[in-house]
Amino acid sequence: MATNGKLIEIEDLTKIFYTDEVETHALSGIHLTISRGEYVAMSGPSGCGKSTLLSILGLLDTPTGGRYLLNGNPVENLSFSERSRIRNQEIGFIFQSFNLIGDLTVEENVELPLTYRAGMPSAERRKRVKEALERVNMAHRMRHYPAQLSGGQQQRVAVARALAGSPSILLADEPTGNLDSKNGEAVMHLLANLHREGSTICMVTHDPRFAKHAQREVHLFDGKVVSEDELKKLTEEVEA
Amino acid sequence: MLQDIRYALRQLRTAPVFTAVAVLTLALGIGANTAVFTLVQGILLRSLPVADPSHLYRIGDNGQCCVDGGFPEDAAQTGDFSIFSTDLYQYFKMNAAEFEQLAAVQAGQGRWSVRRGDALPKSMHGEFVSGNYFSTLGLRAYMGRMFSDADDVEGAPPAVVLSYEAWQSEYTGDPSIVGSTLYIQAKPFTVSGVAPPGFFGDRVTDTPPEFWMPISDEPYVRGASSILHHPIQHWLYPLGRVRRGTNIAALQTKLSQLLQQWAYSQPLLTANGGTSVIPKQHVVLSPGGGGIQSLQQKTGRGLKMLMILSSFVLLIACANIANLVLARATTRRAEVAIRMAMGAGRRRVIRQTVTESVLLSCIGGLAGLVVAYAGSRTILVLAFPDARHLPISANPSPAILAFAFGVSLLTGVLFGAGPAWFCAHAQPADVLRGSIRTTRDRSSFPQMALVVLQAAFTVVLLAGAILMTRTFANLENQRFGVETPNRYVLHFDPEGAGYTQGRLAGLYRQIEDRFVALPGVNAVGLALYSPLEGDNWGECVIQQGHPAPGPNAPCAATWDRVSPQFLQSIGVPIIRGRGITEQDTAATPQVAVVNQAFVKRFFPDKDPIGQHFGIDVPQYSGSFEIVGVFRDFKMNDPRDEVHPVFLRPLAQPFNGYKEDILKSMEAESMFVNAILLSFDRHPQNAEELIRQTLAGIDPNLTVMDLRPFESQVAGNFTPERLVARLTSLFAVLALILASVGLYGVMSYFVARRTGEIGIRMALGATRASVVGGVLRTVLVQTALGLAIGIPAAYYAGYLMASQLYEVKAYDPVAIFGATAVLAICAVIAGFIPARRAASIEPMQALRIE
């Protein structure tokens, strides 16, 4: 299927959470396109649906309605195992709280997504791990456990893990949220470098300073995509 | 401390499911141990209910029932004398002044026919004892008087002392019993008194004596078959009270010297090379406070094994609780951290945690007492199915309460110590900082280690259970050589009903005629004793023309006196020659039929038909002609090989013996005790019909025992059945506890790792790989448990070797079976949380993280 350089196409996407008798519309009629090689930042106030959208983009969650094409293929109604396969091959995650596995070494953590790929020889896995860690300057800490690293270093390892599988897109959920400003800046530079090298990145952040690193900023408010002006106006209304 | 207890109680109340599971687990563990300990305490550890039992000593140390030619069976090797003739007992009594008093008690108990007034006779257990028996034990009568030496003199008015329990149950506590007359074996005795309540005799047994008679009355009761005055007929256990300050080792040496001196003075012992073995004869003086240790020696190993196995169950229960408490401790680390941040010291935290676990174990101990009471009652019924007035109680005694409390305390400390240490080593700063930084999860290691330990113990228990179950099955399903279906065995006592030898032929004819006329009866056999009933008459066989065998020569053979249809009634065929017939009478030549083992032992290279043999003395070696050979069958102990057996006709007494002892034996053998009835199909109301038929012949003939032949054979395996069932029960309990433990740990493992599972799924792990990952953890733990458990199970098999029958101690079936059962249960226990883990949505898992 022709994709016209578009990696992600979303049309009229909705997500409703049902809890007891309450319906919460987390996302309402989202339209979004992300092209290959693009660096997009999604911002908005807490509870606006940024992380929900990112989860759906990363196939960690399924939409209630709407259309989602990844690489031109519809993915909104895939089975669990199909979604697992695509997540493994096409998507790299970077989480706010790093989500490294404490019992595994740095090397094993980075290798983890590759172990879920059937048929990849271990030599190939080791090569990719080494390359990924070198890209984030963490190769010298391969044998360490996450608990032996600083927060910034842990996040760099998480980035390496996301890169190791050569995914089509990196999804980063508040990657600087648990870091101090210095380490936060370092991670942002790392992402910028990766983008320069050709990676497609979609980052969720509520910090305007970090959003500026992206080529394009998508603003969310109450589950809808809004323009920057609209966001400002709506925020002022809420604060008033 | 009070505050700790209050807080611990509140904590237990706030987690009712945890508390319930923990209490139930502990109740099972502590209950199983206490139940077995009840048995151990009741059999192995108890003292006789007599005055100052610590000064009682028994001459002899084993429960040997029989001697061969006046010497113990192992006379040439060890010469350990444990049973004594009246003459030898009197010799000790006269020459061993170190005893304040030396009493004697009959080695084997008897069942006697007892009648009061015109009532029908009853079958009761009685025992001959010396006149000083009760005074040696320091007992006073509950009513009337006990024996004195004056009662134990031939010619003294025959007296009997009743047990309190028999007085209550058989004579409804009638106070006029003292001074009244009881007819024992149709001989009048005056009841002199009633023994104190709780006195069960001189040994723990499931058939404690219901009355006692002076040993001097033995000829009065047994008549021509009396052994009282025979110098080498050993039938007494001496039990005495040693003077304070006596050197026991020196006394033992002296008694051995006395034994040898006495033996040299006995021509029957010095003959046929006996002199050479006399220097080896000795006695062992053993503590007598616990009484004669026959049951203890018989059941000791089995009980100790059960104690070990039940303690394994308790350890597994402890591991389970430790796991539960560890899991709780992990969830309470934040709370502990807050306490520590506010200044609580480690000791204080440990005290609080241990208080909680000890409190929990004490509650479990209380619940365990209920389980123990029910368990002990069940065990006692299983162990002693025919018991009457069993002197072992299932009620918790102070000793049992102390044991249960001790076990509870130990359990509480055992499973509380680890979690207490874990809690007390929480770093308040770390815990309060939260989960921002990724840390290694070390908390699951002790839990996994406990599961490994549980798996190891469970394999041992399972393998042990399989070994014991196979032993029991092999014993029960072995080829006994007899047919048991549709057959009944009736025990009766013509002598007790007053029959004399002259009237026996008529009685036996009447029995055969009346029983064979019953519907469906196809054979009626009469025998001195029946196969596998526990009785055994043995003599030394001498082939015609052979000299007298020396001491311990392999000449022993079992013999029985039987009617013509005996072999038919038990389904045993004649394979050579002929069987015993109606034509074998006192007027025809003396004949015998023998089994294959007899031929193999005594006539290995000859045609046995037409050969002659006799017993004990060479001059009788031509007494009996072999006219037939029957197929081997188990007559005595079903665990042993088939012994040589010969059968003699019921109607053919041998009148050629000159020795009193042989004459009395021959006379006694004419009084058969067993009737074997074979039906051609399963009979309806057989027992009632059989009782009615016997009563129709003579109402004074007491039914001593009546049961299906199958039941009599099965009765031989009561200890094995008990051990097999209890071992299996413990193994199942262990398996359930271990599976629950594994399930609990894996559930906790999955719960704690939900976030990690989410990460893995986010990175592309499929559900199958998540299930696989969890199951791998389960299997690794199980494999480690097996790695420890399998060698331990092999070692346990080695320790159990003496309890096994036709099963190798290193039995691959047991090991493979135990491994397979554990592995299957482990997979099931692990699969449930694994599925739960795999069904979780990654987003949900990450939210938890």
Interface residues (C-beta under 8 A of the other chain):
Chain A: S55 G58 L60 D61 F80 S81 S84 R85 R87 N88 Q89 F93 F95 S97 F98 N99 L100 I101 G102 D103 L112 P113 Y116 R117 Y145 P146 A147 G151 Q154 R161 G165 N178
Chain B: S435 I436 R437 T438 T439 R440 D441 G755 E756 G758 I759 R760 M761 A762 L763 G764 A765 T766 R767 A768 S769 E841 P842 M843 L846 E849
